Amino acid sequence: MNTGSSRQSAIIRLLCAMVMVGIVVGFSSPVLAQTTTDVQVSIIDPSDILTNEDESLLVTNTKQIGLPPEVKRVVYITFDKNTDNLNIDVKNYAFDQDNSLLSSENKNKFESGLLMAAVGFDPQRVGLYCGDAVCQALNIFEGRHLDASIDAMKPGLRRGNYAIGLLDGIEASTDLSLGTSPTRTEDSGPTFSPEWFFQGITLFIGSIWAIILITFVASRRSAAKRAYIHLRDTLGDIATELDEVEIRANSLSSPLANEKLRSEWKEVLDNFLAIRKTTKLVESWGLDEPSFWTLIRHSSKLAKADKRVTELQTAISNINELFEMEQGDANIRQKKLIELQWDISEAVAASSDELSRSDLNEMKNKVLELESAVKDPDFMTMYARVIGEYQSVLSGIAQREYGEKAMSQDDAPSIYDHDWRVGMGYNNWVPYVVMHTHYTSNTYNSGSSGHSSSWGSSNTSFGSGFGGSGSFSGGGGSSSW
């Protein structure tokens, strides 16, 4: 056997595979290529919402994201109090507190190399912003990719892992496939020279190896590690509070605590108990991060357990909120009334039917009247009555405006879903915003051309320019989380 020839053949095959991986990743994948950037990371957290560990994670992991060279600075900013329009809060902060976020040549736009993720907690808003060069490189000035990148932040934020939520938004912005149609136009992809076709078999083999590498190295391990960290950090707290929450759940007595809610609570508990083997495994690992192959081997179990634990956390939060509301917490009652008013206002703004607008405005007045009764012992009964009437109005709107795509009760969020709200399920009530989101999601996924907007749900309005001169032309936007 000719050893030199065999070695040369092996080297050629290896080089071909490496070249094909580069071709597949560089041409076929819409994810931006990994680049080495000396990006500056800044964290603006005046109310100390983020822990020291959160900030360290943000700085370290941001530098590991494959950001394009146009990104010179990544900024994370938190607001404990903000307005409904987070864009204006961010703009005003830049003008009043930190001019380095603005272009030195034009104060009515962000610095060209800036990429910024922002989160507001009261009310809950999340946004992603960019300077001109970054907006163009990442395609997040506005549009579906911006919407998808903002949506990527919400799961982490909703389960209280704020650093992960912020990081997910920055990372998602680099994946140009998010929010786009899977259908490619004639000139949207690369073209290959005819002489490359004789290497078809090598292309095929290289593509398979590229898929394996991307899937196992980039996705599976990353997802498994995040699931492990989340489980490790939350299982102890859940074990401590679960018995108390179970007592609270069984003591709920208002009209809002119906059989549907109790059934969903039992379901989420049963689902949690079903992953006990995996949670014990995570507990046995302790603080020592499992090896690469251990994470890969248990990735599916970790993903399932992480999902169940997140659902349980959400359900616990919702049970606690309803319990405290029943116990007379005036602040939570007031908060729920404000949320209900906002939901009705959204329905009024979207309705083109005069009769519907009139009914909705009447409902809004009834909610306003309840504000004087937040300490009334019968508040929960009055609140339930208003919700029941509101659902009757919404049912008519849904059938007129959405028809077959109107949300059914089978589609309605459960107590362990992030968009569940206190009172959901009473008289089949589902908030207008949830109902509309379901409709627009169905319309987009079915490729319907009847959608009234070419973009998604992000708010991209920054109001007027600074000092009243012109309009602010910064890129990006925000939405609720």
Buried (B, 14 or more C-beta within 10 A) or exposed (E): EEEEEEEEEEEEEEEBBEBBBEBBBEEEBBBBEEBEBEBBBBBBBEEEEBEEEBBEBBBEBBBEBBBBEBBBBBBBBBBEEBBBBBBBBBBBBBBEEEEEBBBEEBBBBBBBBBBBBBBBBEBBBBBBBBBBBBBBBBBBBBBBBBBBBBBBBBBBBBBEBBBBBBBBBBBBBBBBEBBBEEEEEEEEEEEEEEEEEEBEEBBEBBBEBBEEEBEEEEEBBEBBBBBBBBBBEBBEEBEEEBEEBBEBBEEBEBBBBBEBBBEBBEBBBEBBEEBEEBBEBBEEBEEEEBEEEBBBEBBEBBBBBBBBBBBBBBBBBBBBBBBBBBEBBEEBBEBBBEBBBBBBBBBBEBBEEEEBBEBBEEBBEBBEEBEEBBEBEEBBEBBBBBBBBBBEBBBEBBEBBBEEBBBEEEEBBBBBBBBBBBBBBBBBBBBBBBBBBBBBEBBBEEEEEEBEEEBBBBBBEBEEBBEEEEEBBBBBBBBBB
